[in-house]
Amino acid sequence: MTATVVKRATPPAPARPDGARGRRLRRRGRIVALLFALPALLLLGALVVYPVLFSVGRSFFDATGTEFVGGENYAEMFRDPATLKAIRNTAIWVVVAPTLLTGLGLILAVLVEKVRWATAFKLLLFMPMAVSFLAAGIIFRLAYDEDPDKGVLNAAVVSVHDAFTGSSSYPTARPRDGEGLTREPDGSYVTAADVSPGGTAALGLVGVAPKDLPGEAGPASGAASDTAAPDEVRGVVYLDFTPGGGGEPGVVDREESGLPGVTVEAVRDGKTVASTTTASDGSFRFTGLDDGAYALKLPPDNFAPPYEGVSWLGPALVTPAIIGAYLWIWTGFAMVLIGAGLSTLPRDALEAARMDGANEWQIFRRITVPLLAPVLTVVFVTLVINVMKVFDLVYIIAPGPVQEDATVLATQMWLVSFGGGNNQGLGSALGVLLLLLVIPAMVFNVRRFKRSQR
């Protein structure tokens, strides 16, 4: 039997227009495409190209905009200490913020995969992205407030500090002038007259409001009448103030209250030989003392001001504090982008590594991170571009006295141009500098996208 081979006819290729007709069709297609792109091009020219060209031209004129000064604004820019500080702070932002955000995003993206409620966790971390920088700045300005009654961070710091260290109950207490106690350079108070065993002493203080007395404070009159044994020194520390008026200064009156919890030291030849704490009625007692004269000392810890927390918005910490607010906003963004890249990783490579005995840290370091390198690079460069333009957080969170310590190029450009400097020539030069710094990162990102598309 002979097999018959049937050949199918190849369909003819579609005819391509050529000649004059083809050129007309191509020209018409370009015109239609241009008409569709024209609105976008007009907006791009009005909102981007024209402001850039205007700023470049304006940077070569003086503050009034009438006199051409050439490159003087650019030279002045690098002579101004405030501008140099802004460049330094911008460099800190560029190095610290994107690095921390990329690292946090990577760690959270890997850990979220192992969490049961991963979607809810991602939503919770991504929610700050819905908050404007203005609102976030106000939130963190309040959170960083130095007053523990207003700033939540200092409230937590003070609570932890007082739980381990404690605080003085009488920060405003002081003796009356000329009433037997003298102030030492270290803030302590020492009796002017020495006391010998068998003697007593009444140490009166003022400056404490009766409402601020501890709840266990009792009348001091009973303790003041106690007598001392031959080998002991007795005394009382009391509030030398009679509610409602009356009373005699330097004398323990019936209505006057003792001050409990006050540390009292017996000092001899400049050395502390005994120490005790007053009871609820303000009484104290030293026993077993050798013969001789002793000075009674109230150490400075009794009058130490309460711990006020950390000056988050002081000159030293204002930039790290603002970067912390920025991390709160953008960590969710980095986590979601890196998580999307993590979901595309080949699972067979990870499972093969586990079967070969690799632990999770080795898989993360030698497989996950190298495979995610393109995504991590895109996230890092995107954040670099973003932090170079940061303005809202710095301007809102940093108080006026430390605004110069926290300033970055964007805020310095605004301050020089409109915030009191009124020198739009120098401000335009700062804008051009900021543009030149952003362009390399933008070009790198665009090339990276093109390579990934290939």
C-alpha positions as CSV (number, residue, x, y, z in Angstrom):
1,M,0.0,0.0,0.0
2,T,1.4,3.3,-1.0
3,A,0.9,6.3,1.5
4,T,-0.3,9.5,-0.1
5,V,1.2,12.7,1.3
6,V,-1.1,15.6,1.2
7,K,0.6,19.0,1.3
8,R,-1.4,21.9,2.8
9,A,-1.1,25.2,0.9
10,T,0.5,28.0,2.8
11,P,-1.9,31.0,3.2
12,P,-0.7,34.0,1.4
13,A,1.0,36.7,3.5
14,P,-1.2,39.8,4.1
15,A,-0.5,42.5,1.7
16,R,1.4,45.4,3.2
17,P,0.6,48.8,2.0
18,D,3.5,50.4,0.1
19,G,4.2,53.4,-1.9
20,A,2.3,56.6,-1.3
21,R,-0.7,54.9,0.3
22,G,1.5,53.2,2.9
23,R,3.3,56.4,3.8
24,R,-0.1,58.2,4.2
25,L,-1.3,55.5,6.6
26,R,1.8,55.6,8.7
27,R,1.7,59.4,8.8
28,R,-1.9,59.3,9.9
29,G,-1.1,56.8,12.6
30,R,1.6,59.0,14.0
31,I,-0.7,62.0,14.0
32,V,-3.4,60.1,15.8
33,A,-0.9,58.9,18.4
34,L,0.4,62.4,18.9
35,L,-3.2,63.7,19.4
36,F,-3.8,61.1,22.1
37,A,-0.5,62.0,23.8
38,L,-0.8,65.8,23.4
39,P,-2.8,66.4,26.6
40,A,-0.2,64.5,28.6
41,L,2.6,66.3,26.9
42,L,1.1,69.6,27.6
43,L,0.7,68.8,31.3
44,L,4.2,67.5,31.4
45,G,5.6,70.6,29.8
46,A,3.5,72.9,32.0
47,L,4.1,71.1,35.3
48,V,7.7,69.7,34.8
49,V,9.6,71.0,31.9
50,Y,8.8,74.7,32.2
51,P,9.4,74.9,36.1
52,V,12.7,73.1,35.6
53,L,13.9,75.5,32.8
54,F,12.6,78.5,34.7
55,S,14.4,77.4,37.9
56,V,17.7,76.9,36.0
57,G,17.4,80.3,34.5
58,R,16.4,82.0,37.8
59,S,19.4,80.5,39.6
60,F,21.7,82.8,37.6
61,F,20.0,86.0,38.9
62,D,20.1,87.8,42.2
63,A,17.4,87.9,44.9
64,T,15.4,90.5,43.1
65,G,15.6,88.6,39.7
66,T,16.8,91.7,37.8
67,E,20.6,91.4,37.9
68,F,22.5,88.5,36.3
69,V,25.0,87.1,38.7
70,G,26.2,84.0,36.9
71,G,27.4,81.3,39.2
72,E,27.4,83.4,42.3
73,N,24.4,81.7,43.8
74,Y,26.1,78.3,43.3
75,A,29.2,79.5,45.0
76,E,27.2,81.1,47.8
77,M,25.3,77.8,48.2
78,F,28.5,76.0,49.2
79,R,29.7,78.8,51.5
80,D,26.5,79.0,53.5
81,P,26.8,76.9,56.8
82,A,23.1,76.2,56.8
83,T,23.2,74.8,53.2
84,L,26.2,72.6,54.1
85,K,24.3,71.3,57.1
86,A,21.3,70.5,54.8
87,I,23.6,68.6,52.5
88,R,25.0,66.6,55.4
89,N,21.6,65.8,56.7
90,T,20.4,64.8,53.2
91,A,23.4,62.5,53.0
92,I,22.4,60.9,56.3
93,W,18.8,60.4,55.1
94,V,20.0,58.8,51.8
95,V,22.3,56.4,53.6
96,V,20.2,55.5,56.7
97,A,16.6,55.6,55.7
98,P,16.6,53.5,52.5
99,T,19.0,50.9,54.0
100,L,16.8,50.5,57.1
101,L,13.6,50.4,55.2
102,T,14.9,47.8,52.7
103,G,16.3,45.6,55.5
104,L,13.1,45.9,57.5
105,G,10.9,45.2,54.5
106,L,13.0,42.1,53.6
107,I,12.8,40.7,57.1
108,L,9.1,41.4,57.5
109,A,8.3,40.0,54.1
110,V,10.1,36.7,54.9
111,L,8.5,36.5,58.4
112,V,5.0,37.3,57.2
113,E,5.0,34.2,55.0
114,K,5.2,32.1,58.2
115,V,2.3,34.0,60.0
116,R,-1.2,32.6,59.9
117,W,-2.9,36.0,59.5
118,A,-0.4,37.3,56.9
119,T,-3.0,39.4,55.0
120,A,-4.2,41.2,58.1
121,F,-0.6,41.8,59.2
122,K,0.3,43.3,55.8
123,L,-2.7,45.5,55.9
124,L,-1.8,46.7,59.4
125,L,1.7,47.6,58.4
126,F,0.6,49.2,55.1
127,M,-2.0,51.4,56.7
128,P,0.4,54.3,57.5
129,M,0.8,54.8,53.8
130,A,-2.8,56.1,53.8
131,V,-1.8,58.8,56.2
132,S,-0.5,62.1,54.7
133,F,2.9,63.3,55.7
134,L,1.2,66.3,57.2
135,A,-0.9,64.2,59.5
136,A,2.0,61.9,60.3
137,G,4.2,64.9,61.2
138,I,1.6,66.2,63.6
139,I,1.2,62.7,65.2
140,F,4.9,62.3,65.8
141,R,5.4,65.9,66.9
142,L,3.0,65.0,69.7
143,A,4.5,61.6,70.3
144,Y,8.0,63.1,70.7
145,D,6.9,65.9,73.0
146,E,9.3,66.3,75.9
147,D,6.5,66.6,78.5
148,P,5.7,63.0,79.7
149,D,2.1,64.1,80.2
150,K,1.8,64.8,76.5
151,G,4.5,62.7,74.7
152,V,3.8,59.0,74.7
153,L,7.4,58.0,74.1
154,N,8.7,60.1,77.1
155,A,5.8,58.8,79.2
156,A,7.0,55.2,78.5
157,V,10.6,56.1,79.1
158,V,9.9,57.9,82.4
159,S,7.7,55.0,83.6
160,V,10.5,52.5,82.9
161,H,13.1,54.7,84.5
162,D,11.1,55.3,87.6
163,A,10.3,51.6,87.9
164,F,14.0,50.8,88.3
165,T,15.5,54.0,89.7
166,G,12.7,55.7,91.6
167,S,12.3,59.4,91.9
168,S,12.5,62.0,94.7
169,S,9.3,62.8,96.6
170,Y,10.4,66.4,97.4
171,P,12.1,68.0,94.4
172,T,11.0,71.5,95.4
173,A,11.8,71.2,99.1
174,R,14.3,73.6,100.7
175,P,15.0,75.0,104.2
176,R,14.1,78.4,105.4
177,D,17.0,80.9,105.2
178,G,18.9,81.0,108.5
179,E,17.1,78.0,110.1
180,G,20.0,75.8,110.7
181,L,20.6,74.1,107.4
182,T,23.2,75.2,104.8
183,R,23.3,74.2,101.1
184,E,26.4,72.4,99.8
185,P,27.7,72.7,96.2
186,D,26.4,69.2,95.4
187,G,22.8,70.2,96.3
188,S,22.7,68.6,99.7
189,Y,21.8,70.3,103.0
190,V,23.9,70.0,106.2
191,T,23.2,71.2,109.7
192,A,25.1,74.3,110.7
193,A,25.4,73.0,114.3
194,D,26.8,69.5,115.1
195,V,24.8,67.0,117.2
196,S,26.3,64.6,119.8
197,P,24.9,61.2,120.9
198,G,22.0,61.9,123.3
199,G,20.9,65.0,121.3
200,T,18.0,65.7,119.0
201,A,17.5,67.8,115.9
202,A,14.5,69.2,114.1
203,L,15.1,69.8,110.4
204,G,12.4,72.0,108.9
205,L,11.8,72.3,105.2
206,V,9.4,74.4,103.1
207,G,8.5,74.5,99.4
208,V,6.2,71.4,99.5
209,A,2.5,71.9,99.0
210,P,0.4,70.0,101.6
211,K,-1.5,68.3,98.7
212,D,1.8,66.8,97.5
213,L,2.6,65.1,100.8
214,P,2.6,61.3,100.7
215,G,-0.6,59.7,101.9
216,E,1.2,58.1,104.9
217,A,2.6,61.4,106.2
218,G,1.6,62.0,109.9
219,P,2.0,64.8,112.4
220,A,5.5,65.5,113.4
221,S,4.8,67.0,116.9
222,G,5.0,63.6,118.6
223,A,8.4,62.7,117.1
224,A,9.8,66.2,118.0
225,S,9.1,65.5,121.7
226,D,11.0,62.2,121.9
227,T,14.2,62.1,123.9
228,A,17.4,60.3,122.8
229,A,19.4,57.6,124.6
230,P,23.0,58.4,125.4
231,D,24.3,56.4,122.4
232,E,21.8,57.7,119.8
233,V,20.8,60.7,117.9
234,R,17.1,61.4,117.3
235,G,15.4,63.9,115.1
236,V,12.5,64.8,112.8
237,V,12.3,66.1,109.2
238,Y,9.1,68.1,108.9
239,L,7.2,70.5,106.7
240,D,7.7,73.9,108.5
241,F,4.4,75.2,107.4
242,T,1.1,75.4,109.2
243,P,-2.0,75.0,107.0
244,G,-4.3,78.1,107.3
245,G,-1.4,80.3,108.7
246,G,0.0,80.8,112.1
247,G,2.7,78.7,113.7
248,E,6.3,79.7,114.5
249,P,9.1,79.2,111.9
250,G,11.8,76.7,113.1
251,V,9.5,75.1,115.7
252,V,7.5,71.9,115.2
253,D,3.9,73.0,115.7
254,R,1.0,70.7,116.4
255,E,-0.6,71.0,112.9
256,E,2.7,70.5,111.0
257,S,3.4,67.2,109.1
258,G,6.4,65.0,109.0
259,L,8.1,64.2,105.7
260,P,8.4,60.4,105.3
261,G,11.0,58.7,103.1
262,V,13.7,61.4,103.5
263,T,17.3,60.0,103.6
264,V,19.3,61.4,106.5
265,E,23.1,60.8,107.0
266,A,25.3,61.2,110.0
267,V,28.6,62.7,108.9
268,R,31.8,62.9,110.9
269,D,35.1,64.3,109.6
270,G,33.6,64.5,106.1
271,K,32.7,60.8,106.0
272,T,29.2,59.3,106.3
273,V,29.1,56.9,109.2
274,A,25.4,56.1,109.3
275,S,22.4,56.5,107.1
276,T,18.6,56.1,107.7
277,T,15.2,57.0,106.3
278,T,12.5,59.0,108.0
279,A,9.3,57.2,109.2
280,S,5.8,58.3,108.4
281,D,5.9,61.1,111.0
282,G,9.3,62.3,109.7
283,S,11.2,60.8,112.6
284,F,14.7,59.3,112.3
285,R,17.2,57.7,114.7
286,F,20.9,56.8,114.7
287,T,21.9,54.2,117.3
288,G,25.3,52.9,118.4
289,L,27.2,56.1,117.7
290,D,30.6,56.8,119.3
291,D,31.1,59.9,121.3
292,G,31.8,63.0,119.4
293,A,30.1,65.6,117.2
294,Y,28.1,64.7,114.1
295,A,26.7,66.8,111.3
296,L,23.3,65.7,109.9
297,K,23.1,65.7,106.1
298,L,20.1,65.5,103.7
299,P,21.7,64.1,100.5
300,P,20.9,65.7,97.1
301,D,18.9,62.6,96.1
302,N,16.1,63.8,98.3
303,F,15.7,66.9,96.2
304,A,16.5,65.6,92.7
305,P,14.1,66.9,90.1
306,P,11.9,64.2,88.5
307,Y,13.3,62.4,85.4
308,E,11.8,64.2,82.4
309,G,12.7,61.6,79.7
310,V,14.7,62.1,76.5
311,S,14.8,65.2,74.4
312,W,13.8,63.5,71.2
313,L,13.5,66.8,69.3
314,G,16.8,68.3,70.6
315,P,19.7,69.2,68.3
316,A,21.3,65.8,68.8
317,L,18.3,63.5,68.1
318,V,16.0,65.4,65.9
319,T,17.2,63.9,62.6
320,P,17.0,60.3,63.9
321,A,13.6,61.0,65.4
322,I,12.3,62.3,62.0
323,I,13.8,59.3,60.2
324,G,11.9,57.1,62.7
325,A,8.6,58.7,61.7
326,Y,9.6,58.1,58.0
327,L,10.2,54.4,58.7
328,W,6.8,54.1,60.3
329,I,5.2,55.4,57.1
330,W,7.2,53.5,54.5
331,T,8.0,50.1,56.0
332,G,4.7,48.7,54.8
333,F,5.5,49.9,51.2
334,A,8.9,48.1,51.2
335,M,7.4,45.0,52.8
336,V,4.7,44.7,50.2
337,L,7.0,45.2,47.2
338,I,9.6,42.8,48.5
339,G,6.8,40.3,49.4
340,A,5.6,40.4,45.8
341,G,9.1,39.5,44.6
342,L,9.3,36.8,47.2
343,S,6.2,35.2,46.0
344,T,7.7,34.7,42.5
345,L,10.8,32.8,43.7
346,P,11.2,29.2,42.5
347,R,10.0,27.0,45.4
348,D,11.8,24.0,44.0
349,A,15.2,25.7,44.7
350,L,14.2,26.4,48.3
351,E,12.9,22.9,48.8
352,A,16.0,21.4,47.3
353,A,18.1,23.4,49.7
354,R,16.1,22.1,52.7
355,M,16.4,18.5,51.5
356,D,20.2,19.0,51.3
357,G,20.2,20.0,55.0
358,A,20.4,23.8,54.8
359,N,18.9,25.6,57.7
360,E,16.6,28.7,57.3
361,W,19.4,31.2,57.8
362,Q,21.5,29.6,55.1
363,I,18.5,29.5,52.7
364,F,17.8,33.2,53.5
365,R,21.4,34.3,53.1
366,R,22.5,32.2,50.1
367,I,19.3,31.7,48.1
368,T,16.5,34.2,49.0
369,V,18.6,37.4,49.1
370,P,20.5,36.7,45.9
371,L,17.3,35.9,44.0
372,L,15.6,39.0,45.4
373,A,18.6,41.3,44.6
374,P,16.8,42.9,41.6
375,V,13.7,43.7,43.6
376,L,15.8,44.9,46.6
377,T,17.7,47.2,44.3
378,V,14.5,48.7,42.8
379,V,13.1,49.3,46.3
380,F,16.3,50.9,47.6
381,V,16.7,53.2,44.6
382,T,13.0,54.2,44.7
383,L,13.4,55.1,48.4
384,V,16.6,57.0,47.7
385,I,14.7,59.2,45.2
386,N,11.9,59.7,47.8
387,V,14.1,60.7,50.7
388,M,15.9,63.3,48.7
389,K,12.6,65.1,48.3
390,V,11.4,64.7,51.9
391,F,10.0,68.0,53.2
392,D,6.8,67.7,55.1
393,L,8.1,65.6,58.0
394,V,11.2,67.7,58.6
395,Y,9.3,71.0,58.5
396,I,6.4,69.9,60.8
397,I,8.2,67.7,63.4
398,A,11.3,69.8,64.0
399,P,10.6,72.7,66.4
400,G,11.6,76.2,65.3
401,P,14.8,76.4,67.5
402,V,16.2,73.2,66.0
403,Q,14.8,73.6,62.4
404,E,18.3,74.4,61.2
405,D,19.7,71.3,62.8
406,A,17.2,69.1,61.1
407,T,17.0,70.9,57.7
408,V,17.5,69.0,54.4
409,L,17.9,70.3,50.9
410,A,14.1,70.5,50.2
411,T,13.4,72.4,53.4
412,Q,16.4,74.6,53.0
413,M,15.3,75.5,49.5
414,W,11.9,76.5,50.8
415,L,13.3,78.5,53.7
416,V,15.7,80.4,51.5
417,S,13.1,81.2,48.9
418,F,9.9,81.8,50.9
419,G,10.5,81.1,54.6
420,G,12.2,84.4,55.5
421,G,15.2,84.4,53.2
422,N,13.3,85.8,50.2
423,N,16.2,84.9,47.9
424,Q,14.7,83.0,45.1
425,G,17.9,83.0,43.1
426,L,19.7,81.0,45.8
427,G,16.6,78.9,46.3
428,S,16.5,78.1,42.6
429,A,20.2,77.1,42.8
430,L,19.3,74.7,45.6
431,G,16.5,73.3,43.5
432,V,18.9,72.7,40.6
433,L,21.3,70.9,43.0
434,L,18.5,68.7,44.3
435,L,17.5,67.9,40.7
436,L,21.1,67.0,39.8
437,L,21.3,64.6,42.8
438,V,18.0,62.9,41.9
439,I,18.6,62.4,38.2
440,P,21.3,59.6,38.5
441,A,19.0,57.6,40.7
442,M,16.1,58.0,38.3
443,V,18.3,57.0,35.3
444,F,19.5,54.0,37.2
445,N,15.9,53.0,38.0
446,V,14.7,53.4,34.4
447,R,17.6,51.3,33.0
448,R,16.9,48.7,35.6
449,F,13.3,48.5,34.5
450,K,14.3,48.2,30.8
451,R,16.7,45.4,31.6
452,S,14.0,43.5,33.6
453,Q,11.6,43.8,30.7
454,R,14.1,42.2,28.3
